[in-house]
């Protein structure tokens, strides 16, 4: 009788397993639909997709450079070059999206000079063969990480599920810190200029033309129409330095040296913004 009773309980086990199978089926279908949404978004614009992967590759190699620079110089050098190369590639793709095919005309050249993507292509070309430096890698790493996060957020916007919700939450946090990251990039771009000059005098600069090219890059960033962060960073640095040098505890000789240096920098700034 007990054996017959245990045998009667077997159908309930099969019903439980069937219920689990039925609940797993919608999850599988939902996973396939989410995958279809992502594939459709990636296939919608091939250039944007290539640019996304290039930026992701640059950000990953920038982080890899930061880690490997501590214990493996050869691996760090390779990661730095891959980061800069991918950054330059994404900048070229973005420039082609903004202006279309290359044209040998004065108007096209003027419009290209005004584009941020052209500025960052110049940045990548300037440091393609340069000695790997952390602050130089900060700019492409942060910028590519930010832009890749924005694209990924748009791609998975229609995906459902707890996993995608958690990913979107993290991407929204990155977007919430966008202003801070861009300000950090602008500050790094400013401090790279004196670093390059120091490396030139110590023989660590990739080329004697690097400071000249980077000075042109910094002027273009200062005059950027879409990105005022470099101008704002210059103003904030000037305000902070003035607060320090005009304190009673600051020696007069240091105050005079810093004041003359700031006057020189203002004279070297683009004419369009000297009066601002």
C-alpha positions as CSV (number, residue, x, y, z in Angstrom):
1,X,0.0,0.0,0.0
2,X,2.8,2.4,0.8
3,X,4.5,1.6,-2.5
4,X,1.2,2.2,-4.3
5,X,0.8,5.6,-2.4
6,X,4.3,6.7,-3.4
7,X,3.6,5.8,-7.0
8,X,0.5,8.0,-6.9
9,X,2.6,11.0,-5.8
10,X,4.8,10.8,-9.0
11,X,2.4,12.7,-11.2
12,X,2.6,15.7,-8.9
13,X,6.4,15.8,-9.4
14,X,6.0,15.8,-13.2
15,X,3.5,18.6,-12.9
16,X,6.0,20.6,-10.9
17,X,8.7,20.0,-13.5
18,X,6.3,20.9,-16.3
19,X,5.5,24.2,-14.5
20,X,9.2,25.1,-14.3
21,X,9.6,24.3,-18.0
22,X,6.6,26.5,-18.8
23,X,8.1,29.4,-16.8
24,X,11.5,29.0,-18.4
25,X,10.0,29.2,-21.9
26,X,8.8,32.9,-21.7
27,X,12.2,33.8,-20.2
28,X,14.0,32.2,-23.2
29,X,11.6,34.0,-25.6
30,X,12.2,37.3,-23.8
31,X,16.0,36.7,-24.0
32,X,15.7,36.1,-27.7
33,X,13.6,39.3,-28.2
34,X,16.1,41.4,-26.2
35,X,18.9,39.9,-28.3
36,X,17.0,40.8,-31.5
37,X,16.5,44.4,-30.2
38,X,20.3,44.7,-29.6
39,X,21.1,43.2,-33.0
40,X,18.7,45.5,-34.7
41,X,20.1,48.6,-33.0
42,X,23.7,47.6,-33.9
43,X,22.8,46.9,-37.5
44,X,20.8,50.2,-37.9
45,X,24.0,52.3,-38.4
46,X,27.2,50.4,-39.2
47,X,29.4,53.5,-38.7
48,X,28.0,54.2,-35.2
49,X,28.4,50.5,-34.3
50,X,32.0,50.5,-35.4
51,X,32.6,53.7,-33.5
52,X,31.0,52.2,-30.4
53,X,33.3,49.2,-30.5
54,X,36.3,51.4,-31.2
55,X,35.5,53.5,-28.2
56,X,35.0,50.5,-26.0
57,X,38.3,49.1,-27.2
58,X,40.0,52.4,-26.4
59,X,38.5,52.6,-22.9
60,X,39.4,49.0,-22.1
61,X,43.0,49.4,-23.2
62,X,43.2,52.7,-21.3
63,X,42.2,50.9,-18.1
64,X,44.6,48.0,-19.0
65,X,47.4,50.6,-19.4
66,X,46.7,52.0,-16.0
67,X,47.0,48.5,-14.4
68,X,49.9,47.1,-16.4
69,X,52.0,50.3,-16.2
70,X,52.8,49.3,-12.6
71,X,54.5,45.9,-13.4
72,X,54.8,45.4,-17.1
73,X,56.3,48.2,-19.3
74,X,56.0,46.4,-22.6
75,X,52.4,45.5,-22.1
76,X,51.6,49.0,-20.9
77,X,53.2,50.5,-24.0
78,X,51.1,48.3,-26.3
79,X,47.9,49.1,-24.4
80,X,48.7,52.8,-24.6
81,X,49.2,52.6,-28.4
82,X,46.0,50.6,-28.9
83,X,44.1,53.1,-26.8
84,X,45.3,56.1,-28.8
85,X,44.8,54.4,-32.2
86,X,41.3,53.3,-31.4
87,X,40.6,56.8,-30.1
88,X,41.8,58.3,-33.4
89,X,39.7,55.8,-35.4
90,X,36.5,56.7,-33.6
91,X,37.3,60.4,-34.1
92,X,37.7,59.9,-37.8
93,X,34.4,58.0,-38.0
94,X,32.6,60.7,-36.0
95,X,34.1,63.4,-38.3
96,X,32.8,61.6,-41.4
97,X,29.4,61.4,-39.8
98,X,29.4,65.1,-39.1
99,X,30.7,66.4,-42.4
100,X,30.2,63.6,-44.9
101,X,32.8,62.5,-47.4
102,X,36.1,64.4,-47.6
103,X,36.1,67.4,-50.0
104,X,39.1,69.3,-51.2
105,X,37.6,72.7,-50.4
106,X,38.3,75.6,-48.1
107,X,34.8,75.4,-46.6
108,X,35.2,71.8,-45.7
109,X,38.5,72.4,-44.1
110,X,37.1,75.3,-42.0
111,X,34.2,73.2,-40.9
112,X,36.5,70.3,-40.0
113,X,38.7,72.5,-37.9
114,X,35.7,73.6,-35.8
115,X,34.6,70.0,-35.1
116,X,35.6,68.4,-31.8
117,X,36.2,65.0,-33.5
118,X,38.9,66.7,-35.6
119,X,40.5,68.1,-32.5
120,X,40.7,64.6,-30.9
121,X,42.1,63.1,-34.1
122,X,44.9,65.6,-33.9
123,X,45.3,64.6,-30.2
124,X,45.6,60.9,-31.2
125,X,48.1,61.8,-34.0
126,X,50.1,63.9,-31.6
127,X,50.6,61.1,-29.1
128,X,50.7,58.1,-31.4
129,X,54.4,57.5,-30.9
130,X,54.8,59.4,-27.6
131,X,56.1,57.9,-24.4
132,X,53.1,56.4,-22.5
133,X,51.9,58.7,-19.7
134,X,49.0,58.3,-17.4
135,X,47.6,61.8,-17.8
136,X,47.7,61.5,-21.6
137,X,45.8,58.2,-21.5
138,X,43.1,59.7,-19.1
139,X,41.6,61.9,-21.9
140,X,40.8,59.1,-24.5
141,X,39.9,56.6,-21.7
142,X,37.3,58.9,-20.0
143,X,35.9,60.3,-23.2
144,X,35.5,56.9,-24.9
145,X,34.0,55.4,-21.8
146,X,31.5,58.2,-21.5
147,X,30.4,58.1,-25.2
148,X,30.3,54.3,-25.3
149,X,28.0,54.3,-22.2
150,X,25.6,56.8,-23.8
151,X,25.4,54.6,-26.9
152,X,24.9,51.4,-24.8
153,X,22.1,53.1,-22.8
154,X,20.2,53.9,-26.0
155,X,20.8,50.4,-27.4
156,X,19.3,48.5,-24.4
157,X,16.6,51.1,-23.7
158,X,13.8,48.8,-24.8
159,X,15.2,45.6,-23.3
160,X,13.4,44.2,-20.3
161,X,14.5,42.1,-17.4
162,X,16.2,42.5,-14.1
163,X,19.7,42.3,-15.6
164,X,19.1,45.0,-18.1
165,X,17.5,47.2,-15.5
166,X,20.6,46.9,-13.3
167,X,22.8,47.8,-16.3
168,X,20.7,50.8,-17.2
169,X,20.9,51.9,-13.6
170,X,24.7,51.9,-13.7
171,X,24.7,53.7,-17.1
172,X,22.4,56.4,-15.7
173,X,24.9,56.9,-12.8
174,X,27.6,57.4,-15.4
175,X,25.4,59.9,-17.3
176,X,24.8,61.7,-14.0
177,X,28.6,62.2,-13.6
178,X,29.0,63.3,-17.2
179,X,29.8,66.9,-16.3
180,X,32.4,65.9,-13.8
181,X,34.1,63.6,-16.3
182,X,34.2,66.2,-19.0
183,X,35.6,68.7,-16.5
184,X,38.3,66.2,-15.6
185,X,39.2,65.7,-19.3
186,X,39.4,69.4,-19.8
187,X,41.7,69.9,-16.8
188,X,43.9,67.0,-18.0
189,X,44.1,68.6,-21.4
190,X,45.4,71.8,-19.8
191,X,48.1,70.1,-17.6
192,X,49.4,68.0,-20.5
193,X,50.9,71.1,-22.1
194,X,53.5,71.8,-19.3
195,X,54.1,68.1,-19.1
196,X,55.0,67.9,-22.8
197,X,57.3,70.9,-22.4
198,X,59.1,69.2,-19.5
199,X,59.4,66.0,-21.5
200,X,60.9,67.9,-24.4
201,X,63.7,69.3,-22.3
202,X,64.3,66.0,-20.6
203,X,64.5,64.1,-23.9
204,X,61.3,62.0,-23.3
205,X,59.2,63.7,-25.9
206,X,58.3,61.7,-29.0
207,X,59.1,64.6,-31.4
208,X,60.2,68.2,-31.2
209,X,57.0,69.0,-33.0
210,X,54.8,67.5,-30.3
211,X,54.6,70.7,-28.2
212,X,53.7,72.8,-31.2
213,X,51.0,70.4,-32.4
214,X,49.6,70.1,-28.9
215,X,49.5,73.9,-28.5
216,X,47.4,74.1,-31.7
217,X,45.1,71.3,-30.3
218,X,44.7,73.2,-27.0
219,X,43.8,76.4,-28.8
220,X,41.2,74.5,-30.8
221,X,39.7,73.1,-27.6
222,X,39.7,76.6,-26.1
223,X,37.7,77.9,-29.1
224,X,35.3,74.9,-29.3
225,X,31.7,75.8,-30.0
226,X,30.1,72.7,-28.6
227,X,32.4,72.1,-25.6
228,X,33.2,75.0,-23.3
229,X,34.8,72.9,-20.6
230,X,38.4,73.9,-21.5
231,X,37.6,77.6,-21.3
232,X,35.7,77.0,-18.0
233,X,38.7,75.0,-16.7
234,X,41.1,77.9,-17.6
235,X,38.9,80.4,-15.8
236,X,38.5,78.2,-12.7
237,X,42.3,77.6,-12.5
238,X,43.0,81.3,-12.9
239,X,40.5,82.1,-10.1
240,X,42.0,79.5,-7.8
241,X,45.6,80.6,-8.5
242,X,44.7,84.2,-7.8
243,X,43.2,83.3,-4.5
244,X,46.4,81.5,-3.5
245,X,49.0,84.1,-4.7
246,X,47.1,87.1,-3.2
247,X,47.1,85.6,0.3
248,X,49.3,87.5,2.8
249,X,51.3,84.3,3.4
250,X,52.4,84.1,-0.3
251,X,55.9,85.6,-0.9
252,X,56.0,88.6,-3.2
253,X,58.6,87.0,-5.6
254,X,56.3,84.0,-6.1
255,X,53.3,86.3,-6.7
256,X,55.3,88.2,-9.3
257,X,56.5,85.1,-11.2
258,X,53.0,83.5,-11.2
259,X,51.4,86.8,-12.4
260,X,53.9,87.2,-15.3
261,X,53.3,83.5,-16.3
262,X,49.6,84.0,-16.3
263,X,49.9,87.2,-18.4
264,X,52.0,85.2,-20.9
265,X,49.4,82.5,-21.1
266,X,46.7,85.0,-21.7
267,X,48.7,86.6,-24.5
268,X,49.1,83.2,-26.1
269,X,45.4,82.4,-25.9
270,X,43.2,82.8,-29.0
271,X,42.4,86.4,-29.9
272,X,38.7,85.7,-30.0
273,X,38.6,85.0,-26.3
274,X,41.3,87.3,-24.9
275,X,38.7,90.0,-24.0
276,X,36.4,87.5,-22.2
